[in-house]
Structure formats: structure tokens, C-alpha cells
């Protein structure tokens, strides 16, 4: 198995169907480098949540706006970056969706899932880009 990474960048329309192209490429790369089924699932869910946030919240479902997806997958870790053209947000201002008073509110679940499934989740200062890392714990 090759230990060289897979680095790629795509500019895609604000459309969840268009997000399936980079998603499949990322999942294929994870498979190539022997990531576990659990890690592949974690990345799939996290990427989907990041894309939903970028399309709906960041770009306000505006078909004239785009999303940039960058990823670098190798035997040790996968780095995935999703950036939208929106105004951004402050992640700390999103209410805790697990708090009793917020259990019926729909907001914040995607952020919670990304943080739960990925090893690292960071937002840009502006809040319109998320960088996620998943480490490969599978034997090489």
C-alpha cells in the first residue's frame, strides 16, 4: 500500500447533490489507506454535516455561491476543509443542543456530531470555514 497522500481541492456549487462527488473521493481515499469502517462512517457523517451547514447556513442555499472543499488523506490522517462564501458565525454562540432547554431545537446538532466523530474540529476566525481531522488508528 502506498503511503503517499491524496491531496485535492474542488469548487462545487451550493448544492448537496454536488457534495457527493468530493464525499465519494474522500471515502475512496480512506478505503485506500485502510481506515476502519467506524472511521469511514465518522468522516462521512462529519463531511455531510459540514456540507449541510455550508449550503444552508453559510451560503443560504444561494445557487450563485460556491463551496470550496479541500482534503488531504494519507495513511496517518485525513484533513478535510469545507469553506463557504457566507458571512460566517461564532461556533461558541451556538446553543448546546444536548442541554435540556435545547433538546427540541434543531440547531447545533451538526456541530455536535462533527466534534463527536472527528479527532479535531476547528473553525476559521470568520467562521465560514471548518477544518476537520480524523486520525487513522488502523494497523498499517
Secondary structure, DSSP 8 states (H G I E B T S, - for coil): -----EEEEEEEES-TTTHHHHHHHHHHHHHHTT--HHHHHHHHHHHHHHHHIIIIIISTT-TT-EEEEEEEE-SSEEEEEEE-SS----GGGS--TTSGGGTT--TTHHHHHHHHHSSEEEE-SSSSEEEEEEE--S--
